[in-house]
């Protein structure tokens, strides 16, 4: 004869296991992103990154090495031509890619961010991809700052970046 396990115990134990798993995963995912030091320069444009904390982008490699950028635009230029900007690194070695979210100034996952282009907000290198946490924030920003389009990570390409540099928004 089998003994019935009360459903409350099952829910409690399951909840505890899920909470432990989430804690473990969040500590892995939230591995501290290093901040740029005063002498760290953007590998694309050479600007001192720490001077622009509201625009920092970071590529963190699995070995703990990081490259910092003075905006999402230069971060994308780097990622789209890694051979040029970091010939000793491979895309498969990247652990995290982060950008600074416009409203909260928190560094968020670059792959899940929403990017507004063509707005009246300029970054240290001029016209910029403005990173936002949510679709709703991106839509509000687009409206408030005369943006042209909202893009996702995979929609950013070299021609778009060249157009941004020239002030052309499509």
HUQUIKA-V475729 format. One line per field, one symbol per residue. phi: phi as a letter, one per 30 degrees, with the letter a starting at -180 (. if undefined). psi: psi as a letter, one per 20 degrees, with the letter a starting at -180 (. if undefined). burial: b if it has 9 or more other C-alpha atoms within 8 Angstrom, else e. A space follows every 50 residues. Layout:
phi = ???
psi = ???
burial = ???
//
This chain:
phi = .dcdcedddddddddddddddddddddddceeddddddcdcddccidddd dbddbecbcccedjdbccbcldddddedddbedddbddcbedddcbbbbd deddiddcdddcdcbcciddcccecjdbdcdbdbdddddddeddbhdcac bcedddbdeddddeecicbb
psi = pqpppphhggggggggggggghggghhghkpppqqqrhjpqpigijqohh imhijpqpopqhjiqqpqqkrhghghgghilhhghmijqqhiipgqpqqp pggijqprphhirpppqjrjpqahkcpqoopqhrggggggggghklrhqp qrgiiprghghggghjkpp.
burial = eeeeeeeeebeeeeeeeeeeeeeeeeeeeeeeeeebeeebbbbbeeebbb ebeebbbbbbbeeeebbbbbbbbbbbbbeeebeebeeeeeeebbebbbbb bbeeeebbbbbebbbbbbbeebbeeebbbbbbbeeebbbebbeebbbbbb bbbeebbeebbebbbeeebe
//
